Amino acid sequence: MSRTTDPVGHWEDLETWLSVATDSLLPKAAETLKHQTQDQLDNNITSLMRQDPSQSYKHKELAKITSSLSHTLMATLKLSDRHAAHLQQELTHAQRCVEQLELEAQERREGPDEVEQGAEEEITRLRETLVPTTQEMEQVKTDYADLSNKLQYAEQLLEKAKADFRDKNGRIKALETHLDESRNEISRLTRQLDYIKEESDSFREELTHAYELRSEPPRTRRTPVSPLPSRPGSPVPGLTHDQKGEGAVLKHPPDPLEEFYITTKLKETAPASHRSSRGLDLKDLNKLARNIGKFTPNVPGSQEIKGYLQDVDFHLEMRPSTTDKDRLYLIRATSSSEVRSFLDRQPAHTKTDYNLLREALIKEFADPESEQELVAALEMKQGGQESSQLFYSRLRQAYFGTHNEQTWRNT
């Protein structure tokens, strides 16, 4: 380590750089140690050395220990330099006194013996003082070399702590970037899953509606319409774009569901004059559905079943051509999945009679016994010796009671 001409100025420059490097960890550390004595600094070093060097410290704790040790060693070195300078001044002064006394002794050789003897005693005393001063000077130099080595080791530890800190910061940023990418991927997959679920529910409702219309007697069947918007492309396998229309021909014999769907599409594309004069078309029904609030049972803020049915009747009373099928479609389009599931469990004669269907809806969603039966069914548990068939029968009786019992058995 290079030294300047002024030792004190040299250590002040080094202390300034050390303060800049450690102020973020130990603010005003140099000012705290500035007025401490040598004994206090030695106690600080002893306290720091008592810590177990083999222990694994965090990088921030290690940086604080290293910074504190560096500042303490720096203050000790400054005190040593001041003490050495003071001793050097005393040594110079003593040497000058010796030289002065030797000159005076030489000039007074002819003088009295008592003066010469006093001068010799003074010289001897000064020489005796010079010996311990020289030894102390050598000890100060040894301490200075030891403290310089310790300071160099502390600086190495500080650089190591800084490098470890930068490395950990880099890894933390990389992990945060990876976490953000994972969250974006999860969000994308969630949206994709929701879209797939909506498509699946739409297809299920479309097929269920087609099956209900298929199961009705031919004399009461009218042009069925899909509850969903038309999709691009041919919805039936085997029917190409060039084969659409009234003259469309399948490449292979269709099953009953495909045949019903093709018949429905052909009727929809037929001129208005050939359509049935009974009932409303899909466009009018969808327009009415947008003006009716969705009915969701047991949800705060949702209207009750009677008010909901009155709302449906109000929008249909000005249309004399409305059929029970139109009412069923409108209820399905403006109700939750729980209500649609209840409609699916109804027998055919209930679905075709709006009054019976209305009574069933009111009894199911307005009767307080329905909620009590649901609570009783949820609290029911299977006995240890009870067979699965017996437990299933009790559970069905508790949940449905006498509602739709015959329909449930048929399904």
C-alpha positions, 0 to 999 in steps of 0.5 A: 500500500503506497504512503503519502508524505503526510501520514494523517492526510493519507489515512483521512483520504482512505477513511473518506473512501471507506465511508463512501463504501459503507455509509449505506450499511453503517452511517456515520461510523467514522464520526462515532469512532473519531473521539475514542481512545486506544483502549476503547478501540482495542475493546471494539476489536476484541468484541468483533474478534469474539464472533465465530469466524466459521459461522455462516453469516448473511451477506448483509451481516458480514458486510456490517462486521467487515465495515465496523472492523475496517473503521475501527482499524482505521481509527487505531492506525490514525492513533498509532500514527499520531503517537509515532509522530509524537514520539518522533518529535520527542526523539528529535528533541532529545537528540538535539538536547544531547547534541547541545549538551555534548557541545556545552560539555566540550566547551566546558571541559576546562570548567569545574568537575561538578558541571561536567558531572551534571552534564554527563548525568543529563546525557545518561538520563537522556540516553536512558529515555531514548532507549525505551522511546526507540523500542516503543517506536519499533513496537508502533511500526510492528503494530502498524504493519499488523493493522495494515494486513488486517485492513487489507483482509477486511477490504477483501471480505467487503469486496466478497460481500458486495459480489455475493450481494450483486449475485443474489440480486441478479438471481432474485430478478431472474426469479421475479421475471420467471414468476411474471411469465408463469402468471401470464401463462396461467392467466392465458390458460385460465381464459382458454379453459373458460372459453372451452367450458362456455363452448362445451355448455353451449353445445350441450344446451343445443343438443339438449334442446334439439333432443327435447324437440325431437322427443315431442309428437310429430303433430305438435312439432314446429320448426325447431331453432337452435338456442345458439347463434349459427356457427360458420361451416356445416354443422353436420358431418358429411354435408359440404358447402356446395351441398347446403340448401334444400337439395343437400345430400349426405355422403353417408346415412345420418343418424336420427339426431343428424337427420333432425338437425338437417331438417331444422336447418332446411326449414330455417332456410325456407321462405317465410311463406312456407313457415308455420304461422304459429309461434315466434321466430328465434330472432323475436325470442332472443330480442325478448330475452334481452329485456328480461332479467336473468333468474338465478335462485338463492342469489342476493339481488335476484328476483323471486320466481313469481316476479320472474314469471310475471315478467315473462308473461308481461313480455308475451301477453301482447303476442297472441301467436305465442306457444308453450314452446316459446315460453319454455325457450324464453325461460331457458334463455333467461334462467340459470343452469340450476333452473335449466337442469330442473326443466330437463327433469320434467316429464314431457306433459309438463314441458308442453303445458305452460300452466303445469310448468309454471306451478312446478317452478313456483313449487320448486323455487318458492316453497320453503320445503325445497331448501329444508329438503336440500339441507337434510340431504346434505347432512345425510350420511351412509351408515356403516352396515347400510348398502349403497342402494338403500342409502341412494334411495334415502338420499333421493327421497330426502332431496326430491321428496315427492317432486318428480319422483317418477321422472327421476326413476325413469332417468 
